[in-house]
Amino acid sequence: MMTQPVFVDTDISLGTPGAEIDDGAALIMLMHAPTLDVRGVGTVYGNVPVEQATHNARRLLSRLGHEETPVGRGVGLPLIEDPSWFAEWQSRYGPTPPWPGGDTLPTAVELLIETVRAAPGEVSVLALGPLTNLAIAARLAPDIVHSVREVVAMGGSFGHAAPTAEFNVRCDPEAAHIVFSAGWPLRLLGLEVTRQVLFSRHDFARLPDDDRALRLLKSQAPGWIDVVEAEGWEEGGCALHDAVAVAALLDETLITYVNASVNVELADPARRGITALKPLEEGQGNGTARVAVAIEADRCHDLILSCLERKCPS
């Protein structure tokens, strides 16, 4: 069976009590999908500090029986901005325990560059956190921008009057601007699409108990649903934003895209990180990205659950 090489860049927080669970669900899906071959995992700050993201990635890979998958420790800060605005968010999770047996890892940027150069034209990059690692890689090794198969990124918010920036872009607006301007073959999935696919407590309860990774996901899901409902982000469950990005990689027909030029607000302090798109008419050339504008939510929901249950289509 032919498989699709994938590199994952993630601020994974599954494994950190009380934190978001969608990156973890995405990594479980990737490892359960018979048509995908994860060649490397790079971590980045965001949902949790980069040290915790790195620990979480390695622990989840171990639970999945994929300890051999290379992991690279990524960037811990935005390119230029004082990160004090999310210090409280990260401080709630406490210190990261040491990794048993030592902790010598490549950087995520090095691992990304090596992975793409080892298989030019073949690797899909799945970007699930702030885009700092990708921005640095594009500057250090501009050849890889045109050597990837594509980048599928969860990021941005493209409503008519989005009042705040989406988290991944807001973490590092300059990095997002660099990535959106560099010429990567990019598919971009914003909140308007990913929030349409919700998962209830019943959805998580039905997942099998004989999988160590799924047991971790099931243990954290109810608490995360409590958080999103208390904050008013979603009702009746939680969105698994990053899992939708994996579904988009598995089945491109789930989502409708427009070719668009995407702008990231950098100058106005009150609007930093807010994204805006300008669809391009046929014949106007290539835009910044193919931006998701509609999704078959029920079909996407079913595909995600199937992959979590090890029933992903081959």
C-alpha positions in Angstrom: 0.0 0.0 0.0 1.3 3.5 -0.9 1.4 5.8 2.1 1.6 9.6 2.3 4.6 10.9 4.2 3.6 13.5 6.9 5.5 15.8 9.2 3.5 17.2 12.1 4.2 20.5 13.8 2.1 20.7 17.0 1.7 22.4 20.4 0.2 19.2 21.7 -1.4 19.4 25.2 -3.1 16.0 25.6 -1.4 14.6 28.7 -1.4 18.0 30.5 -4.4 17.9 32.9 -7.0 20.5 32.1 -5.6 21.4 28.7 -6.9 21.2 25.2 -7.2 17.8 23.6 -7.5 18.3 19.8 -3.8 18.0 19.0 -3.7 14.7 20.8 -6.8 13.4 18.9 -5.1 14.5 15.7 -1.9 12.6 16.5 -3.9 9.5 17.4 -5.7 9.7 14.0 -2.5 10.1 12.1 -1.0 7.0 13.7 -4.2 5.0 13.2 -4.5 5.9 9.5 -3.1 3.2 7.3 -2.6 5.6 4.4 -0.4 8.1 6.3 3.2 7.7 7.4 4.3 10.1 10.1 8.0 10.8 9.4 8.5 13.3 12.3 6.9 15.3 14.9 8.0 18.9 15.8 6.8 20.7 18.9 6.1 24.3 19.5 4.8 26.5 22.3 1.2 27.5 22.3 -1.4 25.5 24.3 1.3 24.6 26.7 5.1 25.5 27.0 7.2 23.8 24.4 8.8 21.6 27.0 5.4 20.2 28.0 4.4 19.8 24.3 7.6 17.8 23.7 6.9 15.6 26.7 3.3 15.1 25.7 4.2 14.2 22.1 6.8 11.6 23.3 4.4 10.1 25.9 1.5 9.8 23.4 3.7 8.2 20.8 4.8 5.7 23.4 1.2 4.9 24.2 0.6 4.4 20.5 3.5 2.1 20.2 5.5 4.5 18.0 8.4 5.4 20.2 10.7 5.3 17.1 9.0 8.3 15.5 11.5 11.2 15.5 10.5 14.1 17.7 12.1 17.6 17.5 11.9 20.2 20.2 10.7 23.4 18.7 10.7 27.1 19.4 9.5 28.3 22.8 8.7 31.9 22.1 7.2 34.0 19.3 9.6 35.7 16.8 9.5 39.2 18.3 6.5 39.7 20.6 6.7 39.7 24.4 4.8 36.5 25.3 3.6 37.8 28.7 0.0 37.8 27.4 -0.2 34.0 27.5 2.0 33.5 30.6 -1.0 32.9 32.9 -2.4 30.4 30.4 0.7 28.4 30.5 1.6 28.8 34.2 -1.6 27.0 35.3 -0.1 23.6 34.1 2.9 23.4 36.4 6.5 22.1 35.7 7.3 19.5 33.1 8.7 16.2 34.5 12.0 15.1 33.2 12.1 12.5 30.5 13.3 9.1 31.7 16.8 8.2 30.4 17.8 11.6 29.2 16.5 14.2 26.7 18.7 14.7 23.7 16.6 15.8 20.7 17.1 17.6 17.5 15.3 20.9 17.0 12.0 20.8 15.3 13.3 23.2 12.6 16.2 20.8 11.8 13.9 17.8 11.8 11.4 19.5 9.4 14.2 20.5 7.0 15.8 17.1 7.0 12.4 15.3 6.6 11.4 17.4 3.6 14.8 17.2 1.9 14.9 13.4 2.3 11.7 13.1 0.2 11.3 16.1 -2.0 7.8 16.7 -3.4 6.3 14.0 -1.2 5.9 15.3 2.4 2.7 16.9 3.6 3.3 19.2 6.6 0.5 19.4 9.1 0.7 22.6 11.1 -1.4 22.5 14.2 0.1 25.2 16.4 1.7 28.6 16.1 3.7 28.9 12.8 7.0 29.9 14.3 8.9 26.7 13.4 7.7 26.9 9.8 8.6 30.6 9.5 12.2 29.9 10.7 12.5 26.9 8.5 11.5 29.0 5.5 14.2 31.5 6.2 16.9 29.0 7.0 16.1 26.6 4.1 14.0 28.4 1.5 14.3 25.4 -0.9 11.9 23.4 1.3 9.1 25.8 0.6 8.8 24.4 -2.9 9.9 20.9 -2.0 6.9 20.0 0.2 3.8 18.4 -1.2 1.7 20.8 0.7 1.1 22.4 4.1 -2.3 21.9 5.8 -2.6 24.4 8.6 -5.2 24.9 11.3 -5.3 28.6 11.8 -7.0 31.9 11.2 -10.6 33.2 11.5 -12.3 34.5 8.3 -15.7 35.6 9.4 -17.1 38.9 8.2 -16.4 40.6 11.6 -14.1 38.4 13.6 -13.7 40.3 16.9 -10.5 38.5 18.0 -7.6 36.6 16.4 -7.5 32.8 16.2 -5.1 31.5 18.8 -2.5 29.9 16.6 -2.1 33.1 14.5 -2.3 35.4 17.5 0.5 33.6 19.2 2.9 34.8 16.5 1.4 37.1 13.9 4.8 37.7 12.3 5.4 34.0 11.8 2.0 33.6 10.2 2.7 36.5 7.9 6.0 35.0 6.8 4.4 31.6 6.2 1.5 33.0 4.3 3.8 35.1 2.1 6.6 32.5 1.5 4.9 30.6 -1.3 4.2 27.3 0.5 1.5 25.2 -1.2 -1.0 25.9 1.6 -4.4 24.8 2.6 -5.7 26.9 5.5 -8.6 25.8 7.8 -10.0 28.5 10.0 -12.4 28.5 13.0 -15.5 29.0 10.9 -15.0 25.5 9.4 -13.4 23.6 12.3 -16.1 24.7 14.8 -18.8 23.1 12.8 -17.6 19.6 13.8 -18.5 19.0 17.4 -17.9 15.9 19.6 -20.1 15.1 22.6 -19.4 13.3 25.8 -21.2 10.3 24.2 -18.8 10.4 21.2 -15.8 10.1 23.5 -17.5 7.5 25.8 -18.0 5.1 22.8 -14.3 5.0 22.0 -12.7 1.6 22.9 -11.0 1.2 26.2 -8.3 -1.3 25.0 -6.1 1.5 23.5 -3.8 3.4 25.9 -3.8 6.5 23.8 -7.6 6.5 23.6 -7.9 6.0 27.4 -5.9 9.2 27.9 -8.1 11.1 25.4 -11.2 9.8 27.1 -10.0 10.7 30.5 -9.4 14.4 29.5 -12.3 14.9 27.2 -15.1 15.5 29.8 -13.0 18.2 31.6 -12.2 19.9 28.3 -15.9 19.9 27.3 -16.6 21.5 30.7 -14.1 24.3 29.9 -15.4 25.1 26.5 -19.0 25.1 27.6 -18.2 27.3 30.6 -16.3 29.8 28.4 -19.1 29.8 25.9 -16.9 28.7 23.0 -19.1 25.7 22.0 -22.3 24.1 23.3 -23.1 20.3 23.3 -19.5 19.2 23.1 -16.2 20.4 21.9 -14.5 21.0 18.5 -11.5 19.0 17.6 -10.0 21.6 15.4 -6.7 19.8 14.7 -8.5 16.5 14.0 -10.4 18.3 11.2 -7.0 19.1 9.6 -6.1 15.4 9.6 -9.5 14.6 8.1 -8.8 17.2 5.4 -5.5 15.4 4.7 -7.3 12.1 4.4 -10.2 13.2 2.3 -9.9 16.5 0.4 -13.5 16.3 -0.8 -14.8 17.0 2.7 -14.0 20.7 2.4 -14.7 23.5 -0.2 -11.8 26.0 -0.7 -11.3 29.3 -2.3 -8.1 30.5 -3.7 -7.4 33.7 -1.7 -4.8 36.2 -0.6 -4.6 36.2 3.2 -3.5 39.2 5.2 -2.4 39.1 8.9 -2.9 42.3 10.9 0.5 43.3 12.4 0.3 47.1 13.1 -2.8 47.7 15.1 -2.3 46.5 18.7 -6.0 45.9 19.2 -6.3 43.8 16.1 -2.9 42.0 16.0 -3.2 38.5 14.5 -6.7 39.0 12.9 -6.7 37.4 9.5 -8.6 38.6 6.4 -8.9 37.0 3.0 -9.5 38.3 -0.4 -10.8 35.7 -2.8 -9.1 35.7 -6.2 -11.1 35.4 -9.4 -10.1 32.8 -12.0 -7.1 34.0 -13.9 -5.8 36.4 -11.2 -2.9 34.1 -10.4 -2.0 32.2 -7.2 -3.1 33.5 -3.8 -1.6 33.0 -0.4 -3.6 29.9 0.2 -6.5 27.7 -0.5 -8.8 28.8 2.3 -11.6 26.5 3.6 -15.0 28.1 3.3 -17.4 25.1 3.8 -17.3 21.6 5.2 -19.5 18.5 5.2 -19.6 18.4 9.0 -21.4 15.1 9.5 -19.1 13.2 7.2 -16.1 14.8 8.7 -17.3 13.9 12.2 -17.8 10.3 11.2 -14.4 10.0 9.6 -12.7 11.4 12.7 -14.5 8.9 15.0 -13.7 6.1 12.6 -10.0 6.9 12.6 -9.9 7.2 16.4 -11.5 3.8 16.6 -8.9 2.3 14.2 -11.5 2.0 11.4 -9.9 4.6 9.2 -10.4 3.9 5.5 -7.4 2.3 3.7 
